[in-house]
Structure formats: structure tokens, C-alpha cells
């Protein structure tokens, strides 16, 4: 659908190849100790204040906090990490006009939590993906992730097979990583939070990106309504959904929704936002160019 391709470093290409082959890849020590600590400090009050999850999917000994862009300012740098965004775009742009932020979520797996059931995050969308990429997950480690404390379990290569929830846990590997690292994995990969055998919590942040025409896991417009999103930089505003996915999807009063963040002028015209291909087709259909029609003229 879209052929935009950003320039890549060789390392990025190798990470994309690993993602395609294994379904996941770990980028070690992306954040230095100072940034990791700042992130942990910003999150801690929210993790302390939020009750534990309720449900067999979310986990009964797990705490989750969403909408992190308005709670922990440092998360914006994770979301907008250019190296990871370029990988997300390489995987997703072949099937959309622009990518979008699917969610931000802090996840604290408390001591003695049982292993999360194997699942795929693309199960949210009840439609076959036919081997195409719809979602890229990034799990940022706020604490060390170990075999013992519930590091994410990953079934290597499972993205090329049918989902099997009774898949053998012994066939999985743990996404072990030091604090400040990033585990990237495909939305089609079978995975689950690991069992925490220790008395101590392990904490991470999930940032995920999906095709721009999908309904997002997190309702971004409730998480970041106009008065909140208005203070974000424009590239972040657009990533959370204040933009049109061509053709003409997700507008506001027929306008680019970014206008809603800046100024609420009076009535405005609906203005086409077409892909170049459709624009050419419509021109050919009508055979002649037409100009703006002045009302009442
Ligand atoms: Fe998941």
C-alpha cells in the first residue's frame, strides 16, 4: 500500500531480519543508568497508587498503568526513539499510510505471579493477518528481567505458525535483559509474562505501534484529550492519532484533526486527504480539473 522506506543502518537491518526470522530481538542497554532511574522514579507513584489487575489475562498479581505520556514525561523519549520508530515503520508501512501508537503501559509483575497464558497481541483484531505485520511491541525493562523474576516468555518462530495456547512452555525462551534494555517482538509472536518465582517485582513498560487504520488497544483520545495533547510536540500528536490516515480516515469535521488541537475556528470545508493513487484515479474519472466552488456563487 505504501512504499516509504527510511534509510537504515546495517545494524537496524540485521534487527529487522532477526525479527522476521525469530519474531523478537533484544536491544541491550539502550538507556543509561540516569535515564533508567528517572523513568523508574516517575512511574513509581503511579504503580504504588494503582490497584492490582483483575482477570486471568491481565494477571491477579500484576499491576498495569496506561496513558503514560501524561504521567511519566520520560516515556515520550521511548515512544519517539528514532531507531525503534524506523524499525516499526519498516515493518508496518507496507500495509498502511502511517503508523500509530497502540499503547503505553507500565507492567509490574509482583512476586509469586503465575505465568501469563500464551497469547498473541494481534488477537485483539479478529481478522487474519496472512503473515503481514500489524503490530510491533517494545518491552522496555525498568528493572532487570531474569529467568526467575518473570521475564517475558517468547516462542521463537511461533509467528509463522498457528496460535496454540497449549504450546509447551519448555519450548519458550525468556527475554532476559538488563535494566534499560528493549525487547522488540512482533504482534504475531506467541508470548506471555513469565512466572515470578522471586519475592520481588519486575517492572517494564510496553510501547507498541500498529497500522494506522486499526482501532488501538488504548483509546488515545481519552488518554490524551485536546487539553493534554495540545502540549505535546507535533510528531507525538500525530503518532497518537491526531492525523488523517489517507484516504480520509480519522478526520475531524473533514479536516486534519491536528487543527482541533490548535484552533477551533468556525465552520470549515471538508477537504480531501487522498492517497496519490486515488487522487490520480479521480482526476482520470472526471477528465477535467475542477476548482473550489464559492458558496452562493
Ligand atoms: Fe502480550
Boltz pocket constraint, residues with backbone or C-beta under 6 A from the ligand:
constraints:
  - pocket:
      binder: B
      contacts: [[A, 119], [A, 120], [A, 121], [A, 191], [A, 192]]
      max_distance: 6.0
